[in-house]
Amino acid sequence: MQGLTFRTDQDFEEICCYLMRDWVARNMRYDVQFRRYGGNGQRQHGIDIFPAVGGYSVFGQAKFVNQLNSTDVTAELSKTDSFPEPIGCYVIFTTANRHTSINHHQFHGTQHKRLDGSTFPVHVVYWGEISDISFIPQDVCKRIFPSAFQVARSALTPQQMADSIATLQNIVPSYFRSDFLDWLETWDFSCGYIPSVHYDAVDNLYIELDRVGWGMKGVNDFLYAQGRIDLSRALPAGDAFFYALTEFRDSIYNYIAFVRGQDGQGYVTLQGMDGRGATDFPKITEQWSMRARHLANMYREKILGQQIQ
């Protein structure tokens, strides 16, 4: 579902319970509710999504990742060999984009053979290719996607919205360097550090949004600083973009220290953070990468007016 991003893997697993129910209803012609299987620290045998009632052998996996290839899928399938119950069908839901290796191996509907000799079909469903989530309760959507599903504070006329869009597209680029979008789309976040020139720009706009928010709540002195009135006018049209920016900033803010590299440039980095082992780094940087990708998409769509495929 383009334009909607998840904050945590738990949020994605919760949504996958509804996606699984809809997928089973459309493809297997019966209605059954699903729930999350197991918990943190428990062995789950490659199973995240489990039928809420007995008598059904359809199970799912929620892969909250930036990339998913055939090796990853095979690894998840191998875990199911230790699952103590029969498996009649297995569906993998993922936030990753479609990968050519998965298409090549034709995991969509292929049969996986377990150690006991039984087989089951495997299907891969991509969150970015889902176009309808109307079957998910509105209260769930509002909680997991608060920005996208919030109730508007006041209805804008078409002309007011047009003015807000124009202000948004005019003011946002002034906060970033000309290479900001290219950096978002090409930087290897797995290295564990980020040029401070780009992080500082994101953090500065985040702070400005916070000050504007207080100004709109009655702390009028915050609105006198240059650019903040225009930023307040951009809020209605920029909600999705500003939410993506906040999510990206927050995913970085709590984990970083500032260092100066050998090239003389400043960086924010994971290295040297007390109490945080190297085993945590991949999960953190994966979040950086996913949210950078979403922010880049929002920049192209909301600021540049481009259609995202």
DODOSE-595606 format. One record per residue (C-alpha): y, x, z. Coordinates in nm, 4 decimals, m for minus. Example, Ala and Ser with C-alpha at 12.3 -4.5 7.8 and 13.67 -1.06 7.14 Angstrom:
2
{node {m0.4500 1.2300 0.7800}}
{node {m0.1060 1.3670 0.7140}}
END
This chain:
309
{node {0.0000 0.0000 0.0000}}
{node {0.2986 0.1941 m0.1274}}
{node {0.5952 0.2171 0.1102}}
{node {0.4000 0.1668 0.4339}}
{node {0.3002 0.4693 0.6391}}
{node {0.1058 0.5023 0.9621}}
{node {0.2187 0.6761 1.2791}}
{node {m0.1274 0.7452 1.4249}}
{node {m0.4916 0.7440 1.3217}}
{node {m0.5491 0.4663 1.5756}}
{node {m0.3000 0.2461 1.3882}}
{node {m0.4826 0.3148 1.0625}}
{node {m0.8200 0.2320 1.2181}}
{node {m0.6814 m0.0980 1.3473}}
{node {m0.5546 m0.1949 1.0019}}
{node {m0.8877 m0.0877 0.8507}}
{node {m1.0639 m0.3524 1.0590}}
{node {m0.8687 m0.6157 0.8636}}
{node {m0.9125 m0.4310 0.5336}}
{node {m1.2877 m0.4210 0.5950}}
{node {m1.3053 m0.7943 0.6620}}
{node {m1.1162 m0.8674 0.3400}}
{node {m1.3264 m0.6195 0.1374}}
{node {m1.6534 m0.7708 0.2624}}
{node {m1.5295 m1.1255 0.1936}}
{node {m1.4361 m1.0376 m0.1659}}
{node {m1.7343 m0.8192 m0.2509}}
{node {m2.0183 m0.9542 m0.0373}}
{node {m1.9123 m1.3192 m0.0017}}
{node {m1.9328 m1.3564 0.3741}}
{node {m1.6761 m1.3574 0.6521}}
{node {m1.7208 m1.1279 0.9502}}
{node {m1.4692 m0.9653 1.1821}}
{node {m1.4710 m0.5918 1.2498}}
{node {m1.3638 m0.3745 1.5401}}
{node {m1.3126 m0.0059 1.6094}}
{node {m1.6330 0.1755 1.7031}}
{node {m1.6474 0.4183 1.9937}}
{node {m1.3506 0.6087 2.1308}}
{node {m1.1922 0.9502 2.1606}}
{node {m1.4479 1.2125 2.2563}}
{node {m1.7466 0.9920 2.1786}}
{node {m1.9986 1.0697 1.9083}}
{node {m1.9476 0.8143 1.6330}}
{node {m2.2035 0.9184 1.3672}}
{node {m1.9451 0.8884 1.0875}}
{node {m1.8699 0.5274 1.1842}}
{node {m1.5187 0.4046 1.2745}}
{node {m1.5389 0.0363 1.1771}}
{node {m1.8158 m0.1825 1.3190}}
{node {m1.9072 m0.5536 1.2812}}
{node {m1.7843 m0.7522 1.5813}}
{node {m2.1086 m0.9543 1.5850}}
{node {m2.4714 m0.8566 1.5314}}
{node {m2.6783 m0.9231 1.2232}}
{node {m2.4627 m0.7321 0.9745}}
{node {m2.5245 m0.3788 0.8496}}
{node {m2.1868 m0.3056 0.6869}}
{node {m1.9922 m0.0167 0.8389}}
{node {m1.6716 0.1696 0.7626}}
{node {m1.4930 0.4993 0.8074}}
{node {m1.1131 0.5400 0.8361}}
{node {m0.9908 0.8764 0.7025}}
{node {m0.6276 0.9254 0.8068}}
{node {m0.5742 1.2356 0.5940}}
{node {m0.3527 1.3710 0.3197}}
{node {m0.6423 1.4812 0.0971}}
{node {m1.0021 1.3644 0.0644}}
{node {m1.2474 1.5297 m0.1737}}
{node {m1.6179 1.4958 m0.2463}}
{node {m1.7078 1.7608 0.0130}}
{node {m1.5299 1.5602 0.2831}}
{node {m1.7105 1.2421 0.1803}}
{node {m2.0474 1.4178 0.1809}}
{node {m1.9772 1.5515 0.5308}}
{node {m1.9064 1.2003 0.6594}}
{node {m2.2211 1.0650 0.4963}}
{node {m2.4347 1.3336 0.6579}}
{node {m2.3123 1.2219 1.0007}}
{node {m2.4586 0.8757 0.9434}}
{node {m2.8112 1.0206 0.9472}}
{node {m2.7979 1.0163 1.3288}}
{node {m2.6693 0.6580 1.3480}}
{node {m2.9420 0.4563 1.5250}}
{node {m2.9025 0.1339 1.3246}}
{node {m2.9794 0.0424 0.9604}}
{node {m2.6853 0.0781 0.7207}}
{node {m2.6687 m0.1635 0.4297}}
{node {m2.3250 m0.0654 0.2966}}
{node {m2.0661 0.2012 0.3827}}
{node {m1.6938 0.1820 0.2987}}
{node {m1.4485 0.4697 0.3412}}
{node {m1.0805 0.3750 0.3691}}
{node {m0.8313 0.6589 0.3311}}
{node {m0.4587 0.7301 0.3251}}
{node {m0.5230 1.0143 0.0775}}
{node {m0.4466 0.9902 m0.2915}}
{node {m0.7341 0.9543 m0.5371}}
{node {m0.9114 1.2883 m0.5897}}
{node {m1.0781 1.3876 m0.9171}}
{node {m1.3832 1.5327 m0.7410}}
{node {m1.4617 1.1924 m0.5902}}
{node {m1.4349 1.0268 m0.9298}}
{node {m1.6580 1.2976 m1.0768}}
{node {m1.9273 1.2402 m0.8140}}
{node {m1.8891 0.8640 m0.8561}}
{node {m1.8956 0.7809 m0.4865}}
{node {m1.7825 0.4294 m0.5712}}
{node {m2.1103 0.2407 m0.5355}}
{node {m2.3353 0.5480 m0.5304}}
{node {m2.6462 0.5479 m0.3101}}
{node {m2.6699 0.7810 m0.0108}}
{node {m3.0190 0.8650 0.1132}}
{node {m3.0623 0.9074 0.4875}}
{node {m3.3185 1.1343 0.6532}}
{node {m3.5437 0.8352 0.7231}}
{node {m3.5616 0.7635 0.3487}}
{node {m3.3391 0.4535 0.3534}}
{node {m3.0420 0.4302 0.1174}}
{node {m2.7078 0.2508 0.1135}}
{node {m2.4158 0.2174 m0.1331}}
{node {m2.0906 0.4049 m0.0668}}
{node {m1.7422 0.2841 m0.1632}}
{node {m1.4047 0.4598 m0.1301}}
{node {m1.0886 0.2481 m0.0928}}
{node {m0.7408 0.4036 m0.1150}}
{node {m0.4597 0.2642 0.1007}}
{node {m0.2027 0.3576 m0.1638}}
{node {m0.3785 0.1396 m0.4234}}
{node {m0.3945 m0.1761 m0.2086}}
{node {m0.1391 m0.4320 m0.3287}}
{node {m0.1926 m0.7261 m0.0935}}
{node {m0.2055 m0.7233 0.2875}}
{node {m0.1109 m1.0871 0.3412}}
{node {m0.4428 m1.1380 0.5246}}
{node {m0.3294 m0.9060 0.8067}}
{node {m0.1581 m1.1009 1.0900}}
{node {0.2206 m1.0690 1.0847}}
{node {0.2383 m0.9650 1.4499}}
{node {0.0035 m0.6736 1.3763}}
{node {0.2121 m0.5637 1.0763}}
{node {0.5363 m0.5856 1.2750}}
{node {0.3882 m0.3699 1.5515}}
{node {0.2367 m0.1032 1.3271}}
{node {0.5121 m0.1077 1.0610}}
{node {0.8152 m0.2057 1.2733}}
{node {1.0754 m0.0970 1.0220}}
{node {0.9299 m0.2641 0.7154}}
{node {0.8515 m0.5948 0.8862}}
{node {1.1452 m0.6317 1.1236}}
{node {1.3442 m0.9530 1.1163}}
{node {1.6817 m0.8944 0.9520}}
{node {1.9739 m0.9004 1.1943}}
{node {2.1758 m1.1053 0.9495}}
{node {2.1247 m1.2265 0.5973}}
{node {2.3244 m1.0322 0.3386}}
{node {2.4632 m1.1796 0.0224}}
{node {2.3437 m1.0163 m0.3018}}
{node {2.6832 m0.8453 m0.3363}}
{node {2.6689 m0.7095 0.0193}}
{node {2.3219 m0.5692 m0.0419}}
{node {2.4375 m0.4153 m0.3707}}
{node {2.7275 m0.2486 m0.1872}}
{node {2.4891 m0.1214 0.0804}}
{node {2.2555 0.0260 m0.1828}}
{node {2.5471 0.1985 m0.3576}}
{node {2.6684 0.3472 m0.0285}}
{node {2.3175 0.4619 0.0627}}
{node {2.2599 0.6366 m0.2695}}
{node {2.6023 0.8008 m0.2531}}
{node {2.5994 0.9269 0.1052}}
{node {2.2421 1.0426 0.1731}}
{node {2.2368 1.3341 m0.0787}}
{node {2.5448 1.4794 0.0956}}
{node {2.3321 1.5569 0.4020}}
{node {2.0834 1.7784 0.2180}}
{node {2.0735 2.0826 m0.0067}}
{node {2.0056 2.0258 m0.3741}}
{node {1.6524 2.1664 m0.3374}}
{node {1.5567 1.9420 m0.0429}}
{node {1.3417 1.6985 m0.2410}}
{node {1.1623 1.9787 m0.4251}}
{node {1.0944 2.1457 m0.0899}}
{node {0.9480 1.8247 0.0567}}
{node {0.7092 1.7908 m0.2362}}
{node {0.5972 2.1530 m0.2703}}
{node {0.6068 2.3187 0.0734}}
{node {0.2699 2.4178 0.2218}}
{node {0.3036 2.2675 0.5690}}
{node {m0.0356 2.4056 0.6737}}
{node {0.1362 2.7419 0.7326}}
{node {0.2722 2.5984 1.0577}}
{node {0.6404 2.6745 1.0043}}
{node {0.9371 2.5132 0.8297}}
{node {1.2691 2.6623 0.7097}}
{node {1.5269 2.5600 0.9679}}
{node {1.7832 2.4914 0.6960}}
{node {1.5793 2.1878 0.5891}}
{node {1.4641 2.0805 0.9345}}
{node {1.8215 2.1033 1.0674}}
{node {1.9438 1.8776 0.7860}}
{node {1.6817 1.6159 0.8756}}
{node {1.7614 1.6455 1.2456}}
{node {2.1363 1.6202 1.1820}}
{node {2.1000 1.2962 0.9855}}
{node {1.8698 1.1639 1.2591}}
{node {2.1395 1.2360 1.5201}}
{node {2.4067 1.0740 1.3043}}
{node {2.1908 0.7623 1.2716}}
{node {2.1497 0.7544 1.6491}}
{node {2.5277 0.7790 1.7003}}
{node {2.5897 0.5054 1.4443}}
{node {2.3334 0.2896 1.6221}}
{node {2.5211 0.3263 1.9491}}
{node {2.8466 0.2555 1.7685}}
{node {2.7057 m0.0668 1.6257}}
{node {2.6076 m0.1672 1.9803}}
{node {2.9662 m0.1394 2.1013}}
{node {3.0257 0.2295 2.1776}}
{node {3.3068 0.2313 1.9229}}
{node {3.4138 0.5933 1.9768}}
{node {3.0950 0.7066 1.8029}}
{node {3.2099 0.5441 1.4769}}
{node {3.5266 0.7513 1.4337}}
{node {3.3484 1.0688 1.3210}}
{node {3.3702 1.1341 0.9487}}
{node {3.0977 0.9661 0.7454}}
{node {2.9659 0.7331 1.0139}}
{node {3.1334 0.4168 0.8842}}
{node {2.9741 0.4773 0.5436}}
{node {2.6424 0.5473 0.7142}}
{node {2.6666 0.2158 0.8999}}
{node {2.7230 0.0371 0.5687}}
{node {2.4101 0.2021 0.4282}}
{node {2.1841 0.0804 0.7109}}
{node {2.0695 m0.2534 0.5587}}
{node {1.9576 m0.0952 0.2307}}
{node {1.8367 0.2276 0.3889}}
{node {1.6059 0.0932 0.6556}}
{node {1.2808 0.2096 0.4912}}
{node {1.4231 0.5531 0.4034}}
{node {1.5698 0.6102 0.7495}}
{node {1.2431 0.5036 0.9108}}
{node {1.0514 0.7571 0.6980}}
{node {1.3047 1.0266 0.7899}}
{node {1.2714 0.9462 1.1612}}
{node {0.8909 0.9569 1.1425}}
{node {0.9021 1.2966 0.9677}}
{node {1.1501 1.4380 1.2174}}
{node {0.9606 1.3094 1.5208}}
{node {0.6304 1.4535 1.3964}}
{node {0.7928 1.7986 1.4049}}
{node {1.0349 1.7814 1.6968}}
{node {0.7879 1.7838 1.9872}}
{node {0.5846 2.0828 1.8699}}
{node {0.8200 2.3527 1.7512}}
{node {1.0041 2.6653 1.8605}}
{node {1.2778 2.8476 1.6679}}
{node {1.2230 3.1993 1.5340}}
{node {1.3963 3.4274 1.2865}}
{node {1.1704 3.5602 1.0134}}
{node {1.1547 3.9071 0.8633}}
{node {1.3536 3.7736 0.5690}}
{node {1.6427 3.6973 0.8038}}
{node {1.6008 3.3221 0.7648}}
{node {1.5497 3.0861 1.0563}}
{node {1.2269 2.8871 1.0918}}
{node {1.0896 2.6263 1.3270}}
{node {0.7279 2.7074 1.4007}}
{node {0.4180 2.6041 1.5935}}
{node {0.3396 2.9636 1.6819}}
{node {0.3795 3.0532 2.0483}}
{node {0.3875 2.6986 2.1839}}
{node {0.2559 2.7068 2.5414}}
{node {m0.0650 2.5156 2.6069}}
{node {m0.1282 2.4346 2.2427}}
{node {m0.4283 2.6082 2.0930}}
{node {m0.4711 2.6989 1.7307}}
{node {m0.7324 2.4241 1.6938}}
{node {m0.4519 2.1670 1.7257}}
{node {m0.2483 2.3165 1.4422}}
{node {m0.4320 2.1606 1.1445}}
{node {m0.3982 1.8077 1.2815}}
{node {m0.0274 1.8550 1.3533}}
{node {0.0539 2.0134 1.0183}}
{node {m0.1465 1.7435 0.8389}}
{node {0.0908 1.4915 0.9969}}
{node {0.3872 1.6954 0.8754}}
{node {0.2492 1.6976 0.5230}}
{node {0.1713 1.3252 0.5119}}
{node {0.5112 1.2243 0.6442}}
{node {0.6917 1.4681 0.4157}}
{node {0.5116 1.3105 0.1198}}
{node {0.6156 0.9623 0.2321}}
{node {0.9758 1.0721 0.2901}}
{node {0.9851 1.2261 m0.0579}}
{node {0.8574 0.9006 m0.2078}}
{node {1.1222 0.7035 m0.0183}}
{node {1.3903 0.9471 m0.1381}}
{node {1.2885 0.9003 m0.4989}}
{node {1.2598 0.5226 m0.4651}}
{node {1.5567 0.4351 m0.2408}}
{node {1.8040 0.7159 m0.3099}}
{node {1.7308 0.8102 m0.6720}}
{node {1.6175 0.4629 m0.7789}}
{node {1.2956 0.5891 m0.9367}}
{node {0.9708 0.3940 m0.9611}}
{node {0.6865 0.5552 m0.7647}}
{node {0.3472 0.5293 m0.9334}}
END
